[in-house]
Amino acid sequence: MGKEFLNLASKDYYSQTNNEYNPFEACKPTSRIMFYVGNGFSPKFPSSKYKQEEDRIMEILHTAEAKSWCKSRGYSEEVITDPNLDNLIYPLYLDKILFGKSISDFTNSMSLTEMVYRICSGQVLMTSGEFDYYSNKQKNVIKISHSICIIGVNDLGFLLADPYNKDYKTAYREGKGYKVQMSFKDAEKYLKILIEKFPDCSEIKTLSDSINSQIDNPDSNLGKKEENQEKSN
C-alpha cells in the first residue's frame, strides 16, 4: 500500500460521551453523523430542542412514527440503537427524513479487500462489532456491541473513528477515539461486517498488497511493523 489514506478530519470527529440524549446508547447515531460528514453529505434536520446532530438523530428515531415504521416491517425497536442489528432504519427511514431519499446501502458480507478499496477511493464506512469493555460497575471486562466508523487505512491496518472516544485495545479505559489503529487481524476478530456503504462501487480492483497474505504470513511487513510498534509501546 505504501501510504496512509484518511477520509475524516479531526474537526469532523464526534464523541457520544458529550451527548444529551442517552449518550451510552448513542454510538450508532454518532457514527452515522461521521458517516454522513466523511462522505460529504450535510443533513437537513427538522427543528429540534437539541443542538448536536447525533442527539437530533436519537430524537427522530425515538418518535412514535419511527417505532411504528419498525413495527410495520416486523422489526424490533432495538434496531434503532443496537449496533449489531441491521441498519435498514437508517437508509430507508432516517436518510429520507434528512435528505429526501436513501443515500446509502448496507451489507453483512464485505471482504477486507473491498473495504480497503472503498477507503482508498475516499469513502468512510460505518460498521459494528463486539468489543471488550471494562465495566467500572462490574469491575471486570465484558463484551459490548458497538458502532464505529472506518475512516482510513495504512500498512498497519484500518484507522477508526470510535465515538466512545477511547481505544478499544485498552477495553475502552484509555486513549482517544479519533484515528484509532486497528490491525486487519483485529478487524476479522471484532467487526461484524455489517457495513453502511454506497451502492455505486461495482468494480473492485485487485490491490497490489494482498491483505489476506498479510494476515496469514507472520513474516509480512504488516506483522513486523505491528511487532515493532508493540515493542516501542
N, C-alpha and C positions, 0 to 999 in steps of 0.2 A: 504493500500500500504506500508506504514511504512518506505520508504526510497526514496531518490531522484535519478532519472536516468537523466544523462546529456550526450548527444551524440555529442556535438560540443565544442571543446576547445576554450577559449577566443582568442588564437592566430589565430584561423581559422574564426573569425568573420570578415565580410566585411561590410563596410558602403558605401552606394551610394552617400553620401554627398561630397566625395572627388573624384568622377568620373570625367573624362574629357568629356565623350560623354553624353550630355543631362542628368545630374545627377537627376533632379527632376522626370524624367520618367523612371529611371533605377532600380526601386525596383524589378521588375521581373527578369532581368538578374543577379542582385546582389544576390537575393535569390537563383537563380539557381546555382551560384558558391558555396554557402554554402551547398546547397543540394548535389552537387557533392562531395565536400570535406568531409562533415559529414558522407556520406555513403561510403567513401573510394575510390572514383574514381578520377583519375588525367587526366583531359582532355588534348589532344594534339592539340594546336591551330595552325592554319596556320600563316604564317608570318604576322606581323601587325606593324603599327606605334605606337600602344598603348601598354603600359606596364602592365596595370591592366587587369585581366581576364574579369571582367564584362564589361569593355569598348570594349574588343575584341568580346564579345558576341553581344553587341549592333551593332558593325561594321558588323558582319556576318549576323545578322538578318535584316539589312537595305540595303543589296545589292539588285541589280536588280533581281538576282536569287531567293532570299528569297521572294521577293514581287511577282515574277512570280509563285513560289510554292504556295503561298496563293491564288492567283487568279485562278490557275488551279484547285483548290479544292473548290472554291466558298467561301473562307474565306476573310473577310475584313483584310486589313493590320493592323488594330487595334489589332489583336491577338498578334502582336509582343510585344507590351508594355502594353496593357490593362490587369490589373491583374485579372479581373473577367470574361474574355473571355477564352474559352477553350484553353488548353495548348498543343494541338496536334503538333504545330510547334516545340515545344521543344523536345519531344521524337522522333518525326518522321523526323524532319529536322535537328535540331541542334545536337542532340545526334549522328546522323550518320556522321556528319562532324567531330565531336570531338573524337568519339570512333569507328567509322565504323559500328555502329549498335545502335539500340534503347536500352537503359539500364533501362527505367522506363515506367510506365503507369500512367494514371490518372483516377480519378473517381469523379463524382459530388454527390456521396452519400456515406458517411462513418460514422459509428456510433462513438461516443466518446469512447466506449469500444474498438473498433478496433484500433482507433488512439492510445489509451494508450498502448494496447498490442504491436503495432508496435514499439512504442518508447521504451517500456521496452525490446523489442527484439534487440534494438540497432540502429534503423533507425532514420533518420531525415526526416521529412515531409515538403513539400513545399505547401503552401496554400495561400488563399487570402480572402479579405472581404471588408466590408465598415466600415470606421473608422471616428471618429470625428477629425478634424484638424483645428487648429486656423490659419486663414489666416491673415498675417500681412497687406496684401494689402487691404482686405475687412474689416479688424478689427472685425471679428466675426468668429464663429465656423461653418465650412462647412463639408459636407460629401465627403470623397475621397475613391477611390478604391486603394487598396494597397496589395502588396505581402509580405509575411513573411515566415520564417521557424519555425516549431515547433521542438525544439531541446531537450526537456526534459519534465519530469513530476514529480510532487511530490504531497503531500497531499493537497496542496492549488490549484492545477490545472496544467496547462501547463507552460513550460518555452519557451520563444520565442527568436529568433534572428531576430530583426527588422532592416532592412537595413537603415531605416531613422535615426537610432541612437538616438531615443528619446522614451519615454514611452507613448504608446497610451493613457493611462489613464489620461494624462495631456493634451490631444489634441495635442500631439507632440510639447509641449513647453519646457519640462524639462526631465531630466533623461538620461539614456543611453539605447542603443538598444540591448545589449547583456544580455541574461538571464532575460528577462522581464517576470514578473509573470502575467499570465492570468488565471482567475478562469474558471471553467467549465461552469458556467453561462455566462460569457463573451464570451466564445468560441461559445456557441449556439447563442448569440446575434450578434456577429460581423463577424464570419467566414462564408464564402460562402460554405465551404467544397468542394472546387474544388481542389483536393489534388494530388500532384505528389507522387507516391508510387512505390514500387516494386511489380511485379505481382506474386511473388513466396511465398506468405504468405496465404495459403488456409485455414489453420486451426486456428480459433480464439478461444483462451482459455477463460474460464469464470474467471473473475477477482474476487478475494476474497472480495474486497471492491466495492460495486455497485456504479458506477458513477452516475447513474440516481437517486438513493436514496439520494446521497449526494446533488444533485441539488434540489430535491424536499423536502427534510427534513431539516427544519431550525434548528433542534436540533442536526444535524450531526456534527462530528468533523470538517468537512470542514467549515461549517458555523461559528463555534465557533472560529476557527483559523483565518478566514478572519476578523471576527469582532474584535478579539484581535489585529490583525495586523493594522486595520484601527485606533483603539484607540491609539496604540503606535505611529502611524504617526502623 
